[in-house]
Amino acid sequence: MVTAVQIKQMSHSEKLQLFEALWADLSKIETDVESPVWHADALRETKARVAAGEEPIMDWDTAKRELRERFE
C-alpha cells in the first residue's frame, strides 16, 4: 500500500502514473457511483465551448503526453 507520505515524495510523473493505474483499476468496477452535480455542469460548459470552437480537441494519448511534459 502507498502512504500519503510516499505520494508526497513522488515526482509529478510518478503521481500521474499512479493516478493512471488507479483509474484503470477503478474504471473496471461497475458500480452505481453517482457523479456530483458540478461534474455535469462542467461537462455542459465544455460541450458549449467545443460547439463554439473555443475548446481544442485532442486524443487521450496526446493529452497525457502534454500533461506529462507540463508537470515533469
PDB file of N, CA, C and O in Angstrom:
ATOM      1  N   MET A   1       0.840  -1.180   0.000  1.00  0.00           N
ATOM      2  CA  MET A   1       0.000   0.000   0.000  1.00  0.00           C
ATOM      3  C   MET A   1       0.886   1.244   0.000  1.00  0.00           C
ATOM      4  O   MET A   1       1.928   1.284   0.654  1.00  0.00           O
ATOM      5  N   VAL A   2       0.452   2.250  -0.742  1.00  0.00           N
ATOM      6  CA  VAL A   2       1.194   3.501  -0.823  1.00  0.00           C
ATOM      7  C   VAL A   2       0.613   4.465   0.204  1.00  0.00           C
ATOM      8  O   VAL A   2      -0.601   4.649   0.280  1.00  0.00           O
ATOM      9  N   THR A   3       1.479   5.068   0.979  1.00  0.00           N
ATOM     10  CA  THR A   3       1.019   6.002   2.004  1.00  0.00           C
ATOM     11  C   THR A   3       1.003   7.431   1.470  1.00  0.00           C
ATOM     12  O   THR A   3       1.592   7.725   0.430  1.00  0.00           O
ATOM     13  N   ALA A   4       0.324   8.310   2.194  1.00  0.00           N
ATOM     14  CA  ALA A   4       0.264   9.723   1.815  1.00  0.00           C
ATOM     15  C   ALA A   4       1.667  10.333   1.809  1.00  0.00           C
ATOM     16  O   ALA A   4       1.970  11.180   0.969  1.00  0.00           O
ATOM     17  N   VAL A   5       2.504   9.915   2.722  1.00  0.00           N
ATOM     18  CA  VAL A   5       3.879  10.423   2.788  1.00  0.00           C
ATOM     19  C   VAL A   5       4.644  10.008   1.533  1.00  0.00           C
ATOM     20  O   VAL A   5       5.380  10.810   0.957  1.00  0.00           O
ATOM     21  N   GLN A   6       4.471   8.759   1.110  1.00  0.00           N
ATOM     22  CA  GLN A   6       5.151   8.285  -0.087  1.00  0.00           C
ATOM     23  C   GLN A   6       4.663   9.047  -1.326  1.00  0.00           C
ATOM     24  O   GLN A   6       5.460   9.395  -2.197  1.00  0.00           O
ATOM     25  N   ILE A   7       3.370   9.301  -1.400  1.00  0.00           N
ATOM     26  CA  ILE A   7       2.817  10.049  -2.535  1.00  0.00           C
ATOM     27  C   ILE A   7       3.394  11.451  -2.574  1.00  0.00           C
ATOM     28  O   ILE A   7       3.740  11.957  -3.642  1.00  0.00           O
ATOM     29  N   LYS A   8       3.497  12.076  -1.422  1.00  0.00           N
ATOM     30  CA  LYS A   8       4.035  13.438  -1.349  1.00  0.00           C
ATOM     31  C   LYS A   8       5.474  13.494  -1.862  1.00  0.00           C
ATOM     32  O   LYS A   8       5.900  14.516  -2.400  1.00  0.00           O
ATOM     33  N   GLN A   9       6.211  12.419  -1.700  1.00  0.00           N
ATOM     34  CA  GLN A   9       7.609  12.374  -2.110  1.00  0.00           C
ATOM     35  C   GLN A   9       7.789  12.031  -3.591  1.00  0.00           C
ATOM     36  O   GLN A   9       8.903  12.104  -4.111  1.00  0.00           O
ATOM     37  N   MET A  10       6.704  11.656  -4.273  1.00  0.00           N
ATOM     38  CA  MET A  10       6.786  11.279  -5.686  1.00  0.00           C
ATOM     39  C   MET A  10       6.908  12.507  -6.580  1.00  0.00           C
ATOM     40  O   MET A  10       6.472  13.603  -6.228  1.00  0.00           O
ATOM     41  N   SER A  11       7.510  12.293  -7.745  1.00  0.00           N
ATOM     42  CA  SER A  11       7.560  13.345  -8.757  1.00  0.00           C
ATOM     43  C   SER A  11       6.179  13.452  -9.400  1.00  0.00           C
ATOM     44  O   SER A  11       5.330  12.579  -9.221  1.00  0.00           O
ATOM     45  N   HIS A  12       5.968  14.526 -10.146  1.00  0.00           N
ATOM     46  CA  HIS A  12       4.690  14.668 -10.853  1.00  0.00           C
ATOM     47  C   HIS A  12       4.460  13.503 -11.807  1.00  0.00           C
ATOM     48  O   HIS A  12       3.347  12.989 -11.921  1.00  0.00           O
ATOM     49  N   SER A  13       5.509  13.101 -12.480  1.00  0.00           N
ATOM     50  CA  SER A  13       5.406  11.987 -13.415  1.00  0.00           C
ATOM     51  C   SER A  13       4.984  10.705 -12.702  1.00  0.00           C
ATOM     52  O   SER A  13       4.120   9.977 -13.190  1.00  0.00           O
ATOM     53  N   GLU A  14       5.578  10.433 -11.572  1.00  0.00           N
ATOM     54  CA  GLU A  14       5.221   9.238 -10.796  1.00  0.00           C
ATOM     55  C   GLU A  14       3.780   9.316 -10.311  1.00  0.00           C
ATOM     56  O   GLU A  14       3.062   8.316 -10.320  1.00  0.00           O
ATOM     57  N   LYS A  15       3.358  10.510  -9.884  1.00  0.00           N
ATOM     58  CA  LYS A  15       1.975  10.683  -9.420  1.00  0.00           C
ATOM     59  C   LYS A  15       0.991  10.445 -10.554  1.00  0.00           C
ATOM     60  O   LYS A  15      -0.050   9.822 -10.344  1.00  0.00           O
ATOM     61  N   LEU A  16       1.303  10.935 -11.765  1.00  0.00           N
ATOM     62  CA  LEU A  16       0.428  10.703 -12.902  1.00  0.00           C
ATOM     63  C   LEU A  16       0.354   9.217 -13.245  1.00  0.00           C
ATOM     64  O   LEU A  16      -0.716   8.705 -13.576  1.00  0.00           O
ATOM     65  N   GLN A  17       1.480   8.534 -13.165  1.00  0.00           N
ATOM     66  CA  GLN A  17       1.490   7.095 -13.438  1.00  0.00           C
ATOM     67  C   GLN A  17       0.645   6.353 -12.403  1.00  0.00           C
ATOM     68  O   GLN A  17      -0.092   5.431 -12.751  1.00  0.00           O
ATOM     69  N   LEU A  18       0.748   6.748 -11.140  1.00  0.00           N
ATOM     70  CA  LEU A  18      -0.049   6.135 -10.080  1.00  0.00           C
ATOM     71  C   LEU A  18      -1.528   6.401 -10.319  1.00  0.00           C
ATOM     72  O   LEU A  18      -2.362   5.505 -10.186  1.00  0.00           O
ATOM     73  N   PHE A  19      -1.847   7.653 -10.675  1.00  0.00           N
ATOM     74  CA  PHE A  19      -3.229   8.014 -10.946  1.00  0.00           C
ATOM     75  C   PHE A  19      -3.790   7.177 -12.095  1.00  0.00           C
ATOM     76  O   PHE A  19      -4.915   6.683 -12.009  1.00  0.00           O
ATOM     77  N   GLU A  20      -3.022   7.016 -13.162  1.00  0.00           N
ATOM     78  CA  GLU A  20      -3.472   6.217 -14.303  1.00  0.00           C
ATOM     79  C   GLU A  20      -3.721   4.766 -13.895  1.00  0.00           C
ATOM     80  O   GLU A  20      -4.698   4.157 -14.331  1.00  0.00           O
ATOM     81  N   ALA A  21      -2.856   4.220 -13.075  1.00  0.00           N
ATOM     82  CA  ALA A  21      -3.033   2.842 -12.617  1.00  0.00           C
ATOM     83  C   ALA A  21      -4.283   2.721 -11.750  1.00  0.00           C
ATOM     84  O   ALA A  21      -5.049   1.768 -11.886  1.00  0.00           O
ATOM     85  N   LEU A  22      -4.485   3.692 -10.857  1.00  0.00           N
ATOM     86  CA  LEU A  22      -5.679   3.681 -10.015  1.00  0.00           C
ATOM     87  C   LEU A  22      -6.938   3.804 -10.868  1.00  0.00           C
ATOM     88  O   LEU A  22      -7.902   3.064 -10.675  1.00  0.00           O
ATOM     89  N   TRP A  23      -6.921   4.742 -11.809  1.00  0.00           N
ATOM     90  CA  TRP A  23      -8.100   4.940 -12.649  1.00  0.00           C
ATOM     91  C   TRP A  23      -8.400   3.694 -13.487  1.00  0.00           C
ATOM     92  O   TRP A  23      -9.560   3.306 -13.628  1.00  0.00           O
ATOM     93  N   ALA A  24      -7.371   3.076 -14.037  1.00  0.00           N
ATOM     94  CA  ALA A  24      -7.576   1.866 -14.835  1.00  0.00           C
ATOM     95  C   ALA A  24      -8.237   0.785 -13.994  1.00  0.00           C
ATOM     96  O   ALA A  24      -9.116   0.071 -14.478  1.00  0.00           O
ATOM     97  N   ASP A  25      -7.823   0.659 -12.745  1.00  0.00           N
ATOM     98  CA  ASP A  25      -8.399  -0.345 -11.861  1.00  0.00           C
ATOM     99  C   ASP A  25      -9.824   0.034 -11.451  1.00  0.00           C
ATOM    100  O   ASP A  25     -10.728  -0.799 -11.506  1.00  0.00           O
ATOM    101  N   LEU A  26     -10.022   1.281 -11.044  1.00  0.00           N
ATOM    102  CA  LEU A  26     -11.345   1.716 -10.595  1.00  0.00           C
ATOM    103  C   LEU A  26     -12.372   1.703 -11.722  1.00  0.00           C
ATOM    104  O   LEU A  26     -13.546   1.414 -11.489  1.00  0.00           O
ATOM    105  N   SER A  27     -11.943   2.010 -12.926  1.00  0.00           N
ATOM    106  CA  SER A  27     -12.891   2.075 -14.038  1.00  0.00           C
ATOM    107  C   SER A  27     -13.392   0.696 -14.465  1.00  0.00           C
ATOM    108  O   SER A  27     -14.364   0.603 -15.214  1.00  0.00           O
ATOM    109  N   LYS A  28     -12.755  -0.363 -14.008  1.00  0.00           N
ATOM    110  CA  LYS A  28     -13.201  -1.718 -14.311  1.00  0.00           C
ATOM    111  C   LYS A  28     -14.363  -2.143 -13.422  1.00  0.00           C
ATOM    112  O   LYS A  28     -15.095  -3.074 -13.757  1.00  0.00           O
ATOM    113  N   ILE A  29     -14.532  -1.464 -12.294  1.00  0.00           N
ATOM    114  CA  ILE A  29     -15.574  -1.812 -11.336  1.00  0.00           C
ATOM    115  C   ILE A  29     -16.877  -1.150 -11.770  1.00  0.00           C
ATOM    116  O   ILE A  29     -16.965   0.074 -11.867  1.00  0.00           O
ATOM    117  N   GLU A  30     -17.878  -1.970 -12.027  1.00  0.00           N
ATOM    118  CA  GLU A  30     -19.158  -1.421 -12.461  1.00  0.00           C
ATOM    119  C   GLU A  30     -20.082  -1.284 -11.250  1.00  0.00           C
ATOM    120  O   GLU A  30     -20.819  -2.203 -10.894  1.00  0.00           O
ATOM    121  N   THR A  31     -20.017  -0.121 -10.640  1.00  0.00           N
ATOM    122  CA  THR A  31     -20.895   0.171  -9.515  1.00  0.00           C
ATOM    123  C   THR A  31     -21.711   1.403  -9.852  1.00  0.00           C
ATOM    124  O   THR A  31     -21.391   2.135 -10.788  1.00  0.00           O
ATOM    125  N   ASP A  32     -22.738   1.620  -9.106  1.00  0.00           N
ATOM    126  CA  ASP A  32     -23.581   2.794  -9.316  1.00  0.00           C
ATOM    127  C   ASP A  32     -23.029   3.963  -8.511  1.00  0.00           C
ATOM    128  O   ASP A  32     -23.521   4.286  -7.429  1.00  0.00           O
ATOM    129  N   VAL A  33     -22.002   4.584  -9.063  1.00  0.00           N
ATOM    130  CA  VAL A  33     -21.405   5.752  -8.429  1.00  0.00           C
ATOM    131  C   VAL A  33     -21.999   6.977  -9.104  1.00  0.00           C
ATOM    132  O   VAL A  33     -21.843   7.172 -10.309  1.00  0.00           O
ATOM    133  N   GLU A  34     -22.665   7.780  -8.336  1.00  0.00           N
ATOM    134  CA  GLU A  34     -23.313   8.957  -8.886  1.00  0.00           C
ATOM    135  C   GLU A  34     -22.321  10.107  -8.995  1.00  0.00           C
ATOM    136  O   GLU A  34     -21.600  10.415  -8.045  1.00  0.00           O
ATOM    137  N   SER A  35     -22.296  10.728 -10.153  1.00  0.00           N
ATOM    138  CA  SER A  35     -21.412  11.877 -10.353  1.00  0.00           C
ATOM    139  C   SER A  35     -21.963  13.076  -9.596  1.00  0.00           C
ATOM    140  O   SER A  35     -23.178  13.236  -9.479  1.00  0.00           O
ATOM    141  N   PRO A  36     -21.069  13.922  -9.080  1.00  0.00           N
ATOM    142  CA  PRO A  36     -21.540  15.123  -8.384  1.00  0.00           C
ATOM    143  C   PRO A  36     -22.144  16.121  -9.380  1.00  0.00           C
ATOM    144  O   PRO A  36     -21.843  16.074 -10.572  1.00  0.00           O
ATOM    145  N   VAL A  37     -22.987  17.012  -8.889  1.00  0.00           N
ATOM    146  CA  VAL A  37     -23.666  17.996  -9.731  1.00  0.00           C
ATOM    147  C   VAL A  37     -22.657  18.842 -10.496  1.00  0.00           C
ATOM    148  O   VAL A  37     -22.864  19.132 -11.674  1.00  0.00           O
ATOM    149  N   TRP A  38     -21.566  19.244  -9.844  1.00  0.00           N
ATOM    150  CA  TRP A  38     -20.594  20.110 -10.509  1.00  0.00           C
ATOM    151  C   TRP A  38     -20.011  19.451 -11.750  1.00  0.00           C
ATOM    152  O   TRP A  38     -19.625  20.142 -12.693  1.00  0.00           O
ATOM    153  N   HIS A  39     -19.941  18.112 -11.761  1.00  0.00           N
ATOM    154  CA  HIS A  39     -19.365  17.416 -12.902  1.00  0.00           C
ATOM    155  C   HIS A  39     -20.260  17.570 -14.128  1.00  0.00           C
ATOM    156  O   HIS A  39     -19.766  17.819 -15.228  1.00  0.00           O
ATOM    157  N   ALA A  40     -21.560  17.427 -13.950  1.00  0.00           N
ATOM    158  CA  ALA A  40     -22.490  17.614 -15.068  1.00  0.00           C
ATOM    159  C   ALA A  40     -22.409  19.052 -15.582  1.00  0.00           C
ATOM    160  O   ALA A  40     -22.453  19.287 -16.789  1.00  0.00           O
ATOM    161  N   ASP A  41     -22.291  20.001 -14.668  1.00  0.00           N
ATOM    162  CA  ASP A  41     -22.157  21.411 -15.067  1.00  0.00           C
ATOM    163  C   ASP A  41     -20.886  21.620 -15.888  1.00  0.00           C
ATOM    164  O   ASP A  41     -20.910  22.290 -16.921  1.00  0.00           O
ATOM    165  N   ALA A  42     -19.786  21.048 -15.427  1.00  0.00           N
ATOM    166  CA  ALA A  42     -18.506  21.188 -16.134  1.00  0.00           C
ATOM    167  C   ALA A  42     -18.581  20.559 -17.520  1.00  0.00           C
ATOM    168  O   ALA A  42     -18.038  21.112 -18.477  1.00  0.00           O
ATOM    169  N   LEU A  43     -19.240  19.418 -17.641  1.00  0.00           N
ATOM    170  CA  LEU A  43     -19.379  18.776 -18.945  1.00  0.00           C
ATOM    171  C   LEU A  43     -20.221  19.624 -19.894  1.00  0.00           C
ATOM    172  O   LEU A  43     -19.889  19.740 -21.074  1.00  0.00           O
ATOM    173  N   ARG A  44     -21.310  20.219 -19.394  1.00  0.00           N
ATOM    174  CA  ARG A  44     -22.138  21.092 -20.230  1.00  0.00           C
ATOM    175  C   ARG A  44     -21.351  22.314 -20.702  1.00  0.00           C
ATOM    176  O   ARG A  44     -21.454  22.719 -21.860  1.00  0.00           O
ATOM    177  N   GLU A  45     -20.565  22.897 -19.793  1.00  0.00           N
ATOM    178  CA  GLU A  45     -19.747  24.063 -20.149  1.00  0.00           C
ATOM    179  C   GLU A  45     -18.707  23.698 -21.207  1.00  0.00           C
ATOM    180  O   GLU A  45     -18.492  24.455 -22.154  1.00  0.00           O
ATOM    181  N   THR A  46     -18.077  22.566 -21.054  1.00  0.00           N
ATOM    182  CA  THR A  46     -17.074  22.120 -22.028  1.00  0.00           C
ATOM    183  C   THR A  46     -17.732  21.839 -23.377  1.00  0.00           C
ATOM    184  O   THR A  46     -17.198  22.210 -24.422  1.00  0.00           O
ATOM    185  N   LYS A  47     -18.881  21.189 -23.353  1.00  0.00           N
ATOM    186  CA  LYS A  47     -19.602  20.897 -24.596  1.00  0.00           C
ATOM    187  C   LYS A  47     -19.957  22.191 -25.330  1.00  0.00           C
ATOM    188  O   LYS A  47     -19.864  22.255 -26.556  1.00  0.00           O
ATOM    189  N   ALA A  48     -20.359  23.214 -24.589  1.00  0.00           N
ATOM    190  CA  ALA A  48     -20.695  24.501 -25.199  1.00  0.00           C
ATOM    191  C   ALA A  48     -19.457  25.152 -25.816  1.00  0.00           C
ATOM    192  O   ALA A  48     -19.537  25.724 -26.903  1.00  0.00           O
ATOM    193  N   ARG A  49     -18.307  25.068 -25.127  1.00  0.00           N
ATOM    194  CA  ARG A  49     -17.070  25.633 -25.672  1.00  0.00           C
ATOM    195  C   ARG A  49     -16.631  24.892 -26.930  1.00  0.00           C
ATOM    196  O   ARG A  49     -16.146  25.510 -27.878  1.00  0.00           O
ATOM    197  N   VAL A  50     -16.798  23.570 -26.944  1.00  0.00           N
ATOM    198  CA  VAL A  50     -16.453  22.781 -28.131  1.00  0.00           C
ATOM    199  C   VAL A  50     -17.348  23.202 -29.289  1.00  0.00           C
ATOM    200  O   VAL A  50     -16.865  23.418 -30.400  1.00  0.00           O
ATOM    201  N   ALA A  51     -18.644  23.320 -29.038  1.00  0.00           N
ATOM    202  CA  ALA A  51     -19.588  23.703 -30.098  1.00  0.00           C
ATOM    203  C   ALA A  51     -19.275  25.093 -30.651  1.00  0.00           C
ATOM    204  O   ALA A  51     -19.486  25.361 -31.834  1.00  0.00           O
ATOM    205  N   ALA A  52     -18.769  25.974 -29.783  1.00  0.00           N
ATOM    206  CA  ALA A  52     -18.436  27.337 -30.204  1.00  0.00           C
ATOM    207  C   ALA A  52     -17.040  27.426 -30.820  1.00  0.00           C
ATOM    208  O   ALA A  52     -16.624  28.498 -31.260  1.00  0.00           O
ATOM    209  N   GLY A  53     -16.315  26.304 -30.854  1.00  0.00           N
ATOM    210  CA  GLY A  53     -14.965  26.305 -31.411  1.00  0.00           C
ATOM    211  C   GLY A  53     -13.940  26.929 -30.488  1.00  0.00           C
ATOM    212  O   GLY A  53     -12.861  27.324 -30.931  1.00  0.00           O
ATOM    213  N   GLU A  54     -14.266  27.020 -29.211  1.00  0.00           N
ATOM    214  CA  GLU A  54     -13.380  27.654 -28.224  1.00  0.00           C
ATOM    215  C   GLU A  54     -12.556  26.650 -27.421  1.00  0.00           C
ATOM    216  O   GLU A  54     -11.700  27.039 -26.627  1.00  0.00           O
ATOM    217  N   GLU A  55     -12.813  25.366 -27.626  1.00  0.00           N
ATOM    218  CA  GLU A  55     -12.137  24.328 -26.840  1.00  0.00           C
ATOM    219  C   GLU A  55     -11.369  23.418 -27.780  1.00  0.00           C
ATOM    220  O   GLU A  55     -11.969  22.782 -28.646  1.00  0.00           O
ATOM    221  N   PRO A  56     -10.037  23.341 -27.626  1.00  0.00           N
ATOM    222  CA  PRO A  56      -9.283  22.437 -28.501  1.00  0.00           C
ATOM    223  C   PRO A  56      -9.615  20.978 -28.183  1.00  0.00           C
ATOM    224  O   PRO A  56      -9.837  20.612 -27.029  1.00  0.00           O
ATOM    225  N   ILE A  57      -9.642  20.168 -29.216  1.00  0.00           N
ATOM    226  CA  ILE A  57      -9.934  18.750 -29.050  1.00  0.00           C
ATOM    227  C   ILE A  57      -8.670  17.968 -29.384  1.00  0.00           C
ATOM    228  O   ILE A  57      -8.022  18.222 -30.399  1.00  0.00           O
ATOM    229  N   MET A  58      -8.324  17.012 -28.518  1.00  0.00           N
ATOM    230  CA  MET A  58      -7.160  16.172 -28.779  1.00  0.00           C
ATOM    231  C   MET A  58      -7.444  14.772 -28.275  1.00  0.00           C
ATOM    232  O   MET A  58      -8.288  14.571 -27.402  1.00  0.00           O
ATOM    233  N   ASP A  59      -6.732  13.806 -28.833  1.00  0.00           N
ATOM    234  CA  ASP A  59      -6.922  12.435 -28.384  1.00  0.00           C
ATOM    235  C   ASP A  59      -6.253  12.254 -27.017  1.00  0.00           C
ATOM    236  O   ASP A  59      -5.414  13.055 -26.604  1.00  0.00           O
ATOM    237  N   TRP A  60      -6.645  11.190 -26.339  1.00  0.00           N
ATOM    238  CA  TRP A  60      -6.194  10.960 -24.969  1.00  0.00           C
ATOM    239  C   TRP A  60      -4.681  10.794 -24.873  1.00  0.00           C
ATOM    240  O   TRP A  60      -4.073  11.291 -23.925  1.00  0.00           O
ATOM    241  N   ASP A  61      -4.067  10.117 -25.820  1.00  0.00           N
ATOM    242  CA  ASP A  61      -2.616   9.925 -25.776  1.00  0.00           C
ATOM    243  C   ASP A  61      -1.886  11.268 -25.860  1.00  0.00           C
ATOM    244  O   ASP A  61      -0.903  11.486 -25.152  1.00  0.00           O
ATOM    245  N   THR A  62      -2.365  12.164 -26.722  1.00  0.00           N
ATOM    246  CA  THR A  62      -1.762  13.493 -26.841  1.00  0.00           C
ATOM    247  C   THR A  62      -1.953  14.278 -25.551  1.00  0.00           C
ATOM    248  O   THR A  62      -1.029  14.939 -25.077  1.00  0.00           O
ATOM    249  N   ALA A  63      -3.151  14.206 -24.987  1.00  0.00           N
ATOM    250  CA  ALA A  63      -3.434  14.922 -23.738  1.00  0.00           C
ATOM    251  C   ALA A  63      -2.521  14.432 -22.616  1.00  0.00           C
ATOM    252  O   ALA A  63      -1.970  15.240 -21.869  1.00  0.00           O
ATOM    253  N   LYS A  64      -2.359  13.117 -22.493  1.00  0.00           N
ATOM    254  CA  LYS A  64      -1.479  12.575 -21.449  1.00  0.00           C
ATOM    255  C   LYS A  64      -0.045  13.043 -21.653  1.00  0.00           C
ATOM    256  O   LYS A  64       0.637  13.423 -20.701  1.00  0.00           O
ATOM    257  N   ARG A  65       0.410  13.011 -22.915  1.00  0.00           N
ATOM    258  CA  ARG A  65       1.786  13.441 -23.200  1.00  0.00           C
ATOM    259  C   ARG A  65       1.975  14.908 -22.815  1.00  0.00           C
ATOM    260  O   ARG A  65       2.974  15.261 -22.189  1.00  0.00           O
ATOM    261  N   GLU A  66       1.029  15.756 -23.183  1.00  0.00           N
ATOM    262  CA  GLU A  66       1.130  17.184 -22.851  1.00  0.00           C
ATOM    263  C   GLU A  66       1.103  17.413 -21.345  1.00  0.00           C
ATOM    264  O   GLU A  66       1.836  18.264 -20.841  1.00  0.00           O
ATOM    265  N   LEU A  67       0.279  16.675 -20.624  1.00  0.00           N
ATOM    266  CA  LEU A  67       0.246  16.814 -19.167  1.00  0.00           C
ATOM    267  C   LEU A  67       1.563  16.364 -18.539  1.00  0.00           C
ATOM    268  O   LEU A  67       2.070  17.011 -17.623  1.00  0.00           O
ATOM    269  N   ARG A  68       2.109  15.266 -19.027  1.00  0.00           N
ATOM    270  CA  ARG A  68       3.402  14.797 -18.505  1.00  0.00           C
ATOM    271  C   ARG A  68       4.493  15.843 -18.743  1.00  0.00           C
ATOM    272  O   ARG A  68       5.294  16.134 -17.855  1.00  0.00           O
ATOM    273  N   GLU A  69       4.510  16.403 -19.956  1.00  0.00           N
ATOM    274  CA  GLU A  69       5.527  17.426 -20.274  1.00  0.00           C
ATOM    275  C   GLU A  69       5.354  18.658 -19.402  1.00  0.00           C
ATOM    276  O   GLU A  69       6.339  19.271 -18.990  1.00  0.00           O
ATOM    277  N   ARG A  70       4.113  19.027 -19.117  1.00  0.00           N
ATOM    278  CA  ARG A  70       3.837  20.214 -18.316  1.00  0.00           C
ATOM    279  C   ARG A  70       4.285  20.041 -16.866  1.00  0.00           C
ATOM    280  O   ARG A  70       4.737  20.996 -16.234  1.00  0.00           O
ATOM    281  N   PHE A  71       4.156  18.810 -16.335  1.00  0.00           N
ATOM    282  CA  PHE A  71       4.411  18.599 -14.914  1.00  0.00           C
ATOM    283  C   PHE A  71       5.720  17.888 -14.609  1.00  0.00           C
ATOM    284  O   PHE A  71       6.013  17.630 -13.442  1.00  0.00           O
ATOM    285  N   GLU A  72       6.496  17.570 -15.599  1.00  0.00           N
ATOM    286  CA  GLU A  72       7.784  16.913 -15.311  1.00  0.00           C
ATOM    287  C   GLU A  72       8.870  17.934 -15.113  1.00  0.00           C
ATOM    288  O   GLU A  72      10.019  17.571 -14.863  1.00  0.00           O
TER     289      GLU A  72
END
